[in-house]
Amino acid sequence: MSSSIAFAKAKTEGRAALVGYLPAGFPDVAGGIEAMRTLVDAGCDVIEIGLPYSDPVMDGPTIQAAAQQALDRGVRTKDVLRTVEAVAATGTPTLVMTYWNPVEKYGVERFARDLASAGGAGLITPDITPDADPSWSRAADEHDLDKVYLVAPSSTDERIAMTTAACRGFVYATAVMGVTGTRTSTSDLAGPLVARTKAAIAQQGIDLPVGVGLGVSNGAQAAEIAAKDGIGADGVIVGSAFVRTLLDHPDEPGEGLRALARLTEDLARGVRRA
């Protein structure tokens, strides 16, 4: 199921979509699946599953710590796909977010085939641009998978136009220059980036939602990003705050899941309040 379906449903309800990220295999494979199902039950519309990688140059310390735990426990790409299958079975669009090297090593066509077979919606590729490797675009088209690329405040208007034209599902606007992580306030760069991205989409005459990743950690921030008179994002993407919640309860998995549900419910109220 394409992530665009979840964005469209949220739009009919007059709100932004809530997109939740957790790495596969954290705290272990079964625990990660349970945590992602908790996100779904508590209000996430789309799930991003991180593929743990040994050289996560774009991730902040929180996500790095979780991914390293998964790697230390021996998580592999097959475990990521098993996680996708379990989460997608809830009926929630489920994407994999990964650096390009693991996909290339696994085999691009094979990865697309196996991701589609697991019920995955598509792939978010933070470290490649649409013009960097056409093999993914071809494989994704063949298996009807979402292609989610990133735009940033440093992206030129020409680059934003090229990126949005190549996306399917949604475009990921990363509105902070630097690594991932929660922040106490929203970035002044987010509003102009979303406006430029939506202008490029309108000029092309396509229907493409804009999801914003900005280190969101509470419902008030989610509301600000989703507000039509604010940043005006179509989707609010949350990752580090969810990971931190589980990291804070290493010996209390039950309490960690309850805290995860409370945070998700707060964020879900935020996108609705906007």
C-alpha positions in Angstrom: 0.0 0.0 0.0 1.5 3.3 -1.1 2.1 5.9 1.7 0.2 8.4 -0.5 -3.0 6.6 0.6 -2.4 7.4 4.2 -1.6 11.1 3.4 -4.8 11.3 1.3 -6.9 9.9 4.2 -5.4 12.3 6.7 -6.1 15.2 4.3 -9.8 14.2 4.1 -9.8 14.4 7.9 -8.4 17.9 7.7 -5.1 17.1 9.3 -1.5 16.1 8.6 -0.3 12.5 8.7 1.9 11.2 11.5 4.9 9.2 10.3 6.8 7.2 12.9 10.3 5.8 12.6 12.1 3.0 14.5 15.1 0.9 13.5 14.4 -2.8 12.9 15.9 -5.2 15.5 15.7 -2.6 18.3 15.7 -3.6 21.2 15.5 -6.9 19.3 13.5 -8.1 16.3 10.4 -9.2 18.2 10.6 -6.2 20.5 11.0 -3.9 17.5 7.9 -5.3 15.8 5.9 -4.9 19.0 7.1 -1.3 19.3 6.1 -0.5 15.8 2.7 -2.0 16.3 2.3 0.2 19.3 3.0 3.2 17.1 0.2 2.1 14.8 -2.3 1.4 17.5 -1.6 4.8 19.2 -2.0 6.9 16.0 0.8 6.7 13.5 -0.4 6.7 9.9 2.8 5.6 8.2 5.7 3.6 9.6 9.4 4.0 8.6 11.6 1.1 9.5 15.3 1.8 9.7 17.8 -0.7 8.3 20.6 -0.6 10.8 23.9 0.3 9.2 27.5 0.3 10.5 28.3 3.8 9.1 25.3 6.0 9.8 26.8 9.4 9.0 23.5 11.2 8.8 22.1 9.9 12.1 22.4 11.5 15.5 23.6 9.7 18.6 20.2 8.5 19.7 19.4 6.6 16.5 23.1 5.5 16.2 22.8 3.9 19.7 19.7 2.0 18.8 21.1 0.8 15.4 24.3 -0.3 17.1 22.3 -2.4 19.6 20.5 -4.0 16.7 23.7 -4.7 14.9 25.3 -6.1 18.0 22.4 -8.6 18.3 23.1 -9.7 14.7 20.2 -8.1 12.8 20.4 -8.6 9.1 18.4 -7.4 6.0 16.2 -10.5 6.2 15.2 -9.4 9.7 14.3 -6.0 8.4 12.1 -7.6 5.7 10.5 -9.8 8.4 9.7 -6.7 10.4 8.2 -5.0 7.3 6.0 -8.0 6.7 4.7 -8.0 10.3 4.0 -4.2 10.4 2.5 -4.0 6.9 0.1 -6.8 8.0 -1.6 -4.1 10.2 -2.7 -2.3 7.0 -0.4 0.6 7.7 1.9 1.8 4.8 5.4 0.6 5.8 8.6 1.9 4.2 12.2 1.1 4.8 14.6 4.0 5.4 18.1 3.0 4.5 21.5 4.1 3.3 22.2 3.0 -0.2 25.1 0.6 0.4 23.1 -2.2 2.0 20.6 -2.1 -0.9 23.4 -2.2 -3.4 25.1 -5.1 -1.6 21.8 -7.1 -1.3 21.1 -6.5 -5.0 18.8 -3.6 -6.1 16.3 -5.7 -8.1 16.3 -8.4 -5.4 15.7 -5.9 -2.7 12.8 -4.3 -4.6 11.3 -7.7 -5.2 11.6 -8.9 -1.6 10.4 -5.6 -0.2 7.3 -5.7 -2.4 6.7 -9.4 -1.4 6.9 -8.4 2.2 4.1 -5.9 1.7 6.4 -2.9 1.9 5.3 0.4 0.5 8.7 1.6 -0.7 12.0 3.0 0.2 13.4 6.3 1.7 17.0 6.8 0.5 18.6 9.7 2.4 22.0 9.4 0.9 21.2 9.1 -2.8 19.6 11.6 -5.2 17.2 10.6 -8.0 20.0 11.1 -10.6 22.6 9.2 -8.7 21.6 5.6 -9.5 18.8 4.9 -12.0 18.7 1.2 -11.1 16.5 1.9 -8.0 14.0 4.0 -9.9 13.6 1.2 -12.5 13.3 -1.5 -9.9 10.8 0.5 -7.8 8.7 1.2 -10.9 8.6 -2.4 -11.8 7.4 -3.4 -8.3 5.1 -0.4 -7.8 7.1 0.9 -4.8 7.3 4.4 -3.4 10.4 6.3 -4.1 11.0 8.9 -1.3 13.9 11.3 -1.8 15.0 14.1 0.4 15.2 17.9 0.0 17.0 20.2 2.3 17.3 23.9 3.0 20.5 23.9 0.9 18.7 22.4 -2.1 18.4 24.7 -5.1 15.1 25.3 -6.7 16.2 23.2 -9.7 17.2 20.4 -7.4 13.9 20.5 -5.6 12.1 20.4 -8.9 14.1 17.4 -10.0 13.6 15.6 -6.7 9.9 16.1 -6.4 9.4 15.0 -10.0 11.2 11.7 -9.2 9.3 11.0 -5.9 6.3 8.7 -5.4 4.5 8.5 -2.1 5.8 11.7 -0.6 8.8 13.9 -0.5 10.9 14.1 2.7 11.8 17.6 3.7 14.6 17.5 6.2 14.4 21.0 7.6 17.5 20.9 9.8 21.1 21.1 8.5 23.0 18.4 10.4 22.4 15.0 11.9 19.1 13.7 13.2 17.9 14.3 16.7 15.2 15.9 18.9 15.1 19.6 19.2 13.4 22.0 21.7 12.1 24.4 18.9 11.3 24.2 15.3 13.7 25.5 12.7 13.3 28.8 10.9 14.4 26.9 7.7 11.4 24.6 7.7 8.7 27.1 6.5 10.7 28.4 3.5 11.7 24.9 2.5 8.1 23.6 2.6 6.9 26.6 0.6 9.6 26.1 -2.1 8.9 22.4 -2.3 5.1 22.9 -2.6 5.7 25.6 -5.3 7.8 23.1 -7.3 5.1 20.5 -6.9 2.3 22.9 -8.0 4.3 24.0 -11.0 4.6 20.4 -12.2 0.9 19.8 -11.7 1.5 16.6 -9.5 -0.1 15.5 -6.3 2.8 14.9 -3.9 2.6 15.3 -0.1 5.4 16.9 1.8 6.5 15.2 5.0 8.8 17.2 7.4 11.5 15.7 9.6 12.6 18.3 12.2 13.5 16.6 15.4 9.9 16.7 16.7 9.5 15.5 20.2 6.0 16.5 21.4 2.5 17.3 20.3 2.9 21.1 20.4 5.8 20.9 17.9 3.8 18.5 15.7 0.9 21.0 15.7 3.2 23.9 14.7 4.6 21.9 11.8 1.2 20.8 10.6 -0.6 24.1 11.0 -1.8 25.6 7.7 -0.9 29.1 9.0 2.5 27.8 10.2 4.9 25.5 8.4 2.0 23.7 6.6 3.5 20.2 6.2 1.3 17.4 5.0 3.1 14.9 7.3 5.1 15.2 10.5 7.9 12.7 10.7 9.1 11.6 14.2 12.1 9.3 14.9 14.6 10.2 17.5 11.9 10.9 20.2 10.5 7.4 19.7 13.9 5.8 19.9 14.9 7.8 23.0 11.7 6.7 24.7 12.7 3.0 24.3 16.3 3.7 25.2 15.2 5.3 28.5 13.6 1.9 29.5 16.2 -0.7 28.7 15.1 -3.0 31.6 11.4 -2.2 31.5 10.1 -3.2 28.1 6.5 -3.0 29.2 6.9 0.5 30.6 8.8 1.5 27.5 5.9 0.5 25.3 3.4 2.4 27.5 5.6 5.5 27.3 5.9 5.0 23.5 2.1 4.9 23.3 1.7 8.0 25.4 4.1 10.0 23.2 2.4 8.8 20.0 -1.0 9.8 21.3 0.3 13.2 22.2 1.8 13.6 18.7 -1.4 12.3 17.1 -3.4 14.9 19.0 -0.9 17.5 17.8 -1.4 16.9 14.1 -5.2 16.9 14.7 -5.1 20.1 16.7 -3.3 21.8 13.9 
